[in-house]
């Protein structure tokens, strides 16, 4: 119900309204006169300094118009693949062909040497191709035009991503160029069953979005659900994959993400091999993956490149860190405010001595320190890297020590917040959710003590169990319990013991390992 209300408010039919205003419901054909073509292009690209045209008279006497967008199309490619072949057309003995009535077809088949040459008969279609970096070729007397592949804009190279940092494993990350990201995935999975479906989203931005999956592994219903939800997005702009994530997730009002994201090709490839679907968006290095489960927040790609025993131990540490960062501040408030008798006498005496003369209650003290920590973390993220870490370290030391010396907070509170902060960095995928849960836990502890924490934990866990991600329960394989999938949850079993892929993804082929005889393991 909330999902439908949310989409009715956010997903307005901007695309259909824009199409009706601009095209009147039909596509405008390409004029057969170069003069009219120039006039229409000048109207469409008015006040666009990066739009360029050149009129060319080929060696056989045909008059042509070459149009492109500076910066999106590469000059060398235009000169080599378009201009030079057109000028030398008559010299190459193709004059008779170009002088025929169907000049565009002859140019496409015998003159232009670009690897991709497509033909269009609608002005809007050829303009969209120009905005992708292609070069348009118009012929006088023809209502069709050609789009030659000359894309060559500046882009960031393949580098190690700032997120998903690993000690052992591949260090290459996705870039902002969609074609580069597709090639990175293809290098990981060299199989023709890896499919890429392209669609356009955003009535004004025309952003290229790709749906990727392995055809003989993925569940067909999941792919169709992804298609349907993407096709229902009618926003006028898609600038980053975060736009898509917010529009297709199952529970848009929940603080827990039901759509995953990754910046490394090996992570996305591993998810595809488990029968998931990836959504790549042009202009961002972050790739979305669905379905997304809660257990993935304590899993990293390096777990599968290290020994299983140590990987299992580290996963347990991440789970403990998740509990510490959400519960420990609230537990301190509950014990200080309601349950002092549960503490050892010596510890209670020390806590009482450290809190002597403090002007604030334990709840206000904890909340104030949590807010200060979030301010320091946000400042460290937004500031340049050269000074961001220094601000975090110096700011925490100076503010913490100054607050203790001024008698505003206790030294034990500073220790608790420091432990909470360190633990939050370990479970980075849940940074936003853990911050809100931590504050909710503090409020519950200040009202009802340990009972409040218990009620809050029960409510949060119940809410998480009610969530789903594209038909898969969010808490799988713990709730509902799937015993065979527990081999790759909190404890990571050896790779040779994980004969089957996770059942929760409902894949076509559940076996991932073969015997020496080439048959599937029983």
C-alpha positions in Angstrom: 0.0 0.0 0.0 2.7 2.5 1.0 4.7 1.5 -2.1 1.8 2.3 -4.4 1.2 5.7 -2.7 4.9 6.5 -2.9 5.1 5.7 -6.6 1.9 7.7 -7.3 3.5 10.8 -5.6 7.0 10.4 -7.1 6.6 8.7 -10.4 4.6 11.2 -12.4 4.1 10.6 -16.1 6.6 13.2 -17.2 7.8 11.2 -20.2 4.5 11.0 -21.9 3.7 14.7 -21.2 7.1 15.7 -22.7 6.6 13.5 -25.8 3.2 15.0 -26.4 4.5 18.5 -26.2 7.6 18.0 -28.3 6.3 15.6 -31.0 2.6 15.8 -30.8 2.5 12.0 -30.5 4.4 11.3 -33.8 8.0 11.6 -34.7 9.1 14.3 -37.0 10.6 13.0 -40.3 13.9 14.2 -41.6 13.5 16.9 -44.2 14.7 16.0 -47.7 16.4 19.4 -48.2 19.8 20.2 -46.6 18.6 23.7 -46.1 15.6 22.6 -44.0 17.8 20.1 -42.1 20.2 23.0 -41.2 17.3 25.1 -40.1 15.8 22.4 -37.9 19.1 21.5 -36.3 19.8 25.2 -35.7 16.5 25.5 -33.9 17.0 22.3 -31.8 20.6 23.2 -30.9 20.2 27.0 -30.5 22.6 28.6 -28.0 24.6 25.4 -28.0 28.3 26.3 -28.6 29.3 22.6 -28.7 27.2 21.9 -31.8 29.0 21.8 -35.1 28.2 21.1 -38.7 30.2 20.8 -41.9 28.8 20.7 -45.5 30.8 18.3 -47.7 30.7 17.8 -51.4 31.9 14.3 -52.2 34.1 13.4 -55.0 31.1 12.2 -57.0 29.2 15.5 -56.7 26.8 14.5 -53.9 26.1 17.2 -51.3 26.2 16.0 -47.7 25.9 17.5 -44.2 28.0 16.2 -41.3 26.7 17.2 -37.8 28.2 16.3 -34.4 28.6 17.4 -30.8 32.0 18.7 -29.8 33.5 16.9 -26.8 31.2 13.8 -27.2 32.5 12.9 -30.7 36.2 12.4 -31.3 37.7 14.6 -34.0 40.2 12.0 -35.2 37.5 9.5 -35.6 35.3 12.0 -37.6 38.2 12.8 -39.9 39.3 9.2 -40.4 35.9 7.4 -40.5 33.5 10.0 -42.0 35.1 13.1 -43.6 38.0 11.4 -45.5 35.8 8.5 -46.9 33.2 11.0 -48.1 35.8 13.3 -49.9 37.5 10.3 -51.5 34.3 8.6 -52.6 34.5 9.6 -56.3 38.2 8.7 -56.5 37.6 5.2 -55.2 35.3 4.4 -58.1 32.0 4.6 -56.2 30.7 7.7 -57.9 28.2 5.8 -59.9 26.8 4.1 -56.8 26.5 7.4 -54.8 24.7 9.1 -57.7 21.9 6.6 -57.5 18.6 7.5 -55.9 19.3 5.7 -52.7 22.5 7.6 -51.7 22.2 6.9 -48.0 22.3 3.2 -48.5 25.3 3.5 -50.7 27.1 5.6 -48.2 26.3 3.1 -45.4 27.4 0.0 -47.4 30.3 1.3 -49.5 31.8 4.6 -48.2 31.7 5.1 -44.4 34.3 2.9 -42.6 33.1 3.3 -39.1 32.5 0.0 -37.2 28.9 1.0 -36.4 26.7 2.8 -39.0 23.0 3.0 -38.4 20.2 4.4 -40.5 17.3 6.5 -39.2 14.3 8.3 -40.7 13.1 10.4 -37.7 14.8 13.6 -36.7 14.5 12.9 -33.0 16.2 9.6 -33.3 19.2 11.0 -35.2 19.5 13.8 -32.6 19.5 11.3 -29.8 22.4 9.4 -31.5 24.3 12.7 -31.8 23.9 13.3 -28.1 25.5 9.9 -27.5 28.6 11.0 -29.4 27.9 9.7 -32.8 28.2 11.7 -36.1 25.2 12.3 -38.3 25.4 12.3 -42.1 22.5 13.9 -44.1 22.2 13.7 -47.9 20.5 16.3 -50.0 17.3 14.8 -51.4 17.0 12.0 -48.9 14.7 11.7 -45.9 17.0 9.3 -44.1 20.3 9.9 -42.3 23.2 7.9 -41.0 24.8 7.8 -37.5 28.4 6.8 -37.5 30.1 5.7 -34.3 32.7 8.3 -33.4 32.3 8.5 -29.6 35.5 9.6 -27.8 34.8 11.8 -24.8 37.2 12.2 -21.8 36.6 9.7 -19.0 38.2 8.5 -15.8 40.3 5.4 -16.2 39.9 2.1 -14.4 41.2 2.6 -10.9 41.0 1.1 -7.5 37.7 2.2 -5.9 37.5 4.0 -2.6 34.8 1.7 -1.4 35.1 -2.2 -1.3 38.8 -1.9 -0.4 40.5 -5.3 -0.2 44.0 -6.5 0.8 43.8 -9.6 -1.5 41.9 -9.7 -4.7 41.2 -7.6 -7.9 41.7 -3.9 -7.4 40.0 -2.6 -10.5 36.7 -0.7 -10.2 33.9 0.5 -12.4 34.1 3.9 -14.1 31.5 6.4 -15.2 31.4 5.0 -18.7 28.8 2.3 -19.3 30.6 0.6 -22.2 33.8 0.3 -20.1 31.8 -1.2 -17.2 30.2 -3.8 -19.5 33.6 -4.8 -20.8 34.9 -5.2 -17.2 32.0 -7.6 -16.5 32.5 -9.5 -19.8 36.2 -10.0 -18.9 35.0 -11.7 -15.6 32.3 -13.8 -17.2 33.3 -14.9 -20.7 30.1 -16.6 -21.6 27.5 -15.8 -24.2 24.8 -16.5 -21.7 25.8 -13.2 -20.0 23.1 -10.8 -21.3 23.0 -7.0 -21.5 19.6 -5.4 -22.1 19.7 -1.6 -22.8 17.0 0.8 -22.0 16.7 4.6 -21.8 15.4 6.4 -18.6 14.8 10.1 -18.0 12.7 12.0 -20.5 15.2 14.8 -20.5 18.5 13.1 -19.8 18.0 10.0 -21.9 20.3 8.1 -19.6 21.4 4.7 -20.8 20.7 1.9 -18.3 21.6 -1.8 -18.7 20.1 -4.9 -17.2 22.6 -7.7 -16.9 22.0 -11.3 -16.0 23.2 -14.8 -16.9 20.4 -16.3 -19.0 20.6 -19.9 -18.0 21.0 -19.2 -14.2 18.7 -16.3 -13.3 15.0 -16.8 -12.5 12.9 -15.4 -15.3 10.4 -13.8 -12.9 13.1 -11.7 -11.3 14.3 -10.4 -14.6 10.8 -9.5 -15.7 10.1 -7.8 -12.3 13.3 -5.7 -12.9 12.1 -4.8 -16.4 8.6 -3.8 -15.2 9.8 -1.6 -12.4 12.4 0.2 -14.6 9.8 0.8 -17.3 7.5 2.4 -14.7 10.1 5.0 -13.9 8.8 8.2 -15.6 11.2 10.8 -14.1 12.6 13.5 -16.3 16.2 12.9 -15.1 18.3 9.9 -14.0 21.7 11.2 -13.0 23.0 8.4 -10.8 22.0 4.8 -9.9 20.7 6.1 -6.6 17.7 7.5 -8.5 16.9 4.1 -9.8 17.5 2.4 -6.4 15.0 4.6 -4.7 12.4 4.0 -7.4 12.5 0.2 -7.6 13.1 -0.9 -4.0 10.4 -3.0 -2.4 10.2 -0.9 0.8 10.9 2.8 0.0 9.8 3.9 3.5 12.2 1.5 5.3 15.6 2.5 6.6 17.1 -0.7 5.4 18.2 -1.0 1.8 16.7 -3.8 -0.3 18.8 -3.0 -3.3 22.6 -3.6 -3.1 25.3 -1.6 -4.8 29.0 -2.4 -5.6 31.9 -0.6 -7.2 34.0 -3.7 -8.1 33.4 -6.0 -11.1 34.4 -9.2 -9.2 31.6 -8.5 -6.6 29.0 -8.0 -9.3 30.2 -11.0 -11.3 29.9 -13.2 -8.2 26.4 -12.0 -7.6 25.5 -12.7 -11.3 26.8 -16.2 -10.9 24.4 -16.7 -8.0 21.5 -15.9 -10.2 21.0 -12.2 -9.4 20.4 -9.3 -11.7 22.7 -6.3 -12.0 21.6 -2.8 -13.1 24.3 -0.6 -14.6 23.7 3.2 -15.2 25.7 5.4 -17.4 27.5 8.2 -15.5 28.2 6.3 -12.2 30.6 3.6 -11.1 28.1 2.1 -8.7 26.2 -0.9 -10.0 22.9 -2.1 -8.4 22.3 -5.8 -7.6 19.0 -7.5 -6.8 17.8 -9.4 -4.8 19.7 -8.0 -1.9 19.8 -9.7 1.5 20.7 -8.5 5.0 23.5 -11.1 5.4 25.4 -9.4 2.5 26.2 -6.5 4.8 28.8 -8.6 6.7 30.2 -10.2 3.6 33.0 -8.9 1.5 34.7 -10.2 -1.7 37.9 -10.9 0.2 36.2 -13.6 2.3 36.3 -15.9 -0.8 40.0 -15.2 -1.5 41.2 -16.1 2.0 41.2 -19.2 4.1 37.6 -20.1 5.2 38.5 -20.3 8.9 39.8 -16.7 9.1 37.0 -15.5 6.8 34.5 -17.0 9.2 36.2 -15.4 12.2 36.2 -12.0 10.5 32.5 -12.3 9.6 31.7 -13.0 13.3 33.7 -9.9 14.1 31.6 -7.8 11.7 28.4 -9.2 13.2 29.7 -8.3 16.7 30.6 -4.8 15.4 27.1 -4.4 14.1 25.6 -5.2 17.5 28.1 -2.9 19.3 27.5 0.1 17.1 23.8 0.0 17.5 23.3 -1.3 21.1 26.2 -0.3 23.3 25.4 3.5 23.8 21.8 2.5 24.6 22.9 -0.2 27.0 25.1 2.4 28.8 22.1 4.7 29.2 19.9 1.9 30.4 22.4 0.7 33.0 23.2 4.2 34.3 19.6 5.4 34.4 17.6 2.3 35.5 19.7 -0.7 36.3 22.6 0.5 38.4 22.3 -2.7 40.6 23.4 -4.8 37.7 26.8 -3.3 37.6 29.7 -4.5 39.9 30.1 -2.2 42.9 33.6 -1.0 42.0 32.6 -0.3 38.4 29.5 1.6 39.6 31.7 3.7 42.0 34.1 4.6 39.2 31.2 5.5 36.9 29.6 7.6 39.6 32.9 9.4 40.3 33.3 10.2 36.5 29.8 11.5 36.3 30.0 13.7 39.4 29.1 17.3 38.6 27.9 16.6 35.0 25.0 18.9 34.0 23.3 16.5 31.6 21.6 13.2 32.0 23.1 10.0 30.5 20.7 10.2 27.5 21.5 13.8 26.6 25.2 13.1 27.1 25.1 10.1 24.8 23.0 11.8 22.2 25.3 14.9 22.2 28.4 12.7 21.6 26.7 10.7 18.9 25.8 13.9 17.0 29.3 15.2 17.4 30.7 12.0 16.1 28.4 12.2 13.0 29.5 15.8 12.4 33.2 14.7 12.5 32.6 11.8 10.1 30.7 14.0 7.7 33.4 16.6 7.8 36.1 14.0 7.1 34.2 12.6 4.1 33.4 16.0 2.5 36.8 17.6 3.0 39.8 16.9 0.8 41.6 13.6 1.5 44.8 15.4 2.5 43.1 17.0 5.5 40.0 14.8 6.0 41.8 12.2 8.1 43.6 14.8 10.1 40.3 16.5 10.9 38.8 13.2 12.2 41.8 12.3 14.4 42.6 15.8 15.8 38.9 16.8 16.1 38.0 13.6 18.0 41.0 14.0 20.4 40.6 17.7 21.0 36.8 17.7 21.4 36.8 14.6 23.5 39.5 15.7 25.9 38.1 19.3 26.0 34.6 18.0 26.8 35.9 15.8 29.6 38.0 18.6 31.1 35.1 21.0 30.9 32.8 18.6 32.8 30.3 18.2 30.0 30.7 14.5 29.5 32.3 11.6 31.4 35.5 9.9 30.2 33.6 6.6 30.1 31.2 8.1 27.6 34.1 9.1 25.4 35.4 5.5 25.4 31.9 4.1 24.5 31.5 6.5 21.6 35.0 5.7 20.4 34.2 2.0 20.4 30.8 2.7 18.7 32.5 4.7 16.0 35.2 2.1 15.2 32.5 -0.6 15.0 30.5 1.5 12.6 33.4 1.7 10.1 33.5 -2.1 10.0 29.9 -2.4 8.7 30.1 0.4 6.2 27.2 -0.8 4.0 24.8 -0.1 6.8 26.2 3.3 7.9 22.9 5.1 7.4 20.7 2.5 8.9 22.9 1.9 12.0 23.0 5.7 12.7 19.2 5.8 12.9 18.9 2.6 14.8 21.4 3.8 17.3 19.4 6.9 18.0 16.1 4.9 18.2 17.8 2.6 20.7 19.0 5.5 22.8 15.4 6.9 23.0 14.0 3.5 23.9 16.6 3.0 26.6 16.0 6.4 28.1 12.3 5.7 28.5 12.1 2.0 29.6 15.7 0.9 30.2 16.6 -2.7 29.2 12.9 -3.4 28.5 12.9 -0.5 26.0 16.0 -1.9 24.3 14.3 -5.4 24.1 11.1 -3.9 22.6 13.1 -1.9 20.1 15.2 -4.9 19.0 12.0 -7.0 18.6 10.3 -4.3 16.6 13.3 -3.8 14.3 13.9 -7.5 13.8 10.2 -8.0 13.1 10.3 -5.3 10.5 13.4 -6.8 8.9 11.7 -10.2 8.7 8.7 -8.6 6.9 10.9 -7.1 4.2 11.6 -8.7 0.8 13.8 -7.9 -2.2 12.3 -8.8 -5.5 10.4 -11.7 -4.1 13.2 -13.0 -1.8 12.8 -12.6 2.0 15.3 -10.0 3.2 16.5 -12.1 6.2 17.1 -15.3 4.1 18.4 -17.8 4.7 17.9 -17.3 8.5 14.2 -16.3 8.2 12.7 -18.4 6.7 15.4 -21.0 7.6 17.2 -22.7 4.7 19.7 -25.0 6.2 21.7 -25.7 3.0 22.3 -21.9 2.5 23.8 -21.5 5.9 27.2 -22.6 4.5 27.7 -19.0 3.3 26.2 -16.8 5.9 27.9 -15.9 9.2 30.3 -18.8 8.7 31.9 -19.3 5.3 32.4 -23.0 4.5 35.2 -24.1 2.2 34.6 -23.6 -1.5 34.7 -27.3 -2.2 31.9 -27.8 0.3 29.5 -25.3 -1.3 28.3 -27.6 -4.1 25.1 -25.7 -4.7 24.2 -22.1 -5.2 21.8 -20.4 -2.7 18.3 -21.7 -3.1 16.7 -18.4 -2.1 17.5 -17.0 -5.5 15.4 -19.7 -7.2 17.9 -20.3 -10.0 17.5 -22.6 -13.0 20.8 -24.4 -12.3 21.5 -24.9 -8.6 24.8 -26.8 -8.9 28.0 -24.8 -9.2 30.5 -27.6 -9.0 31.2 -30.6 -11.3 32.8 -34.0 -10.5 35.9 -35.3 -12.2 33.8 -37.2 -14.7 32.0 -34.0 -15.8 28.7 -34.8 -14.1 26.9 -32.7 -11.6 27.6 -33.5 -8.0 24.7 -35.4 -6.4 
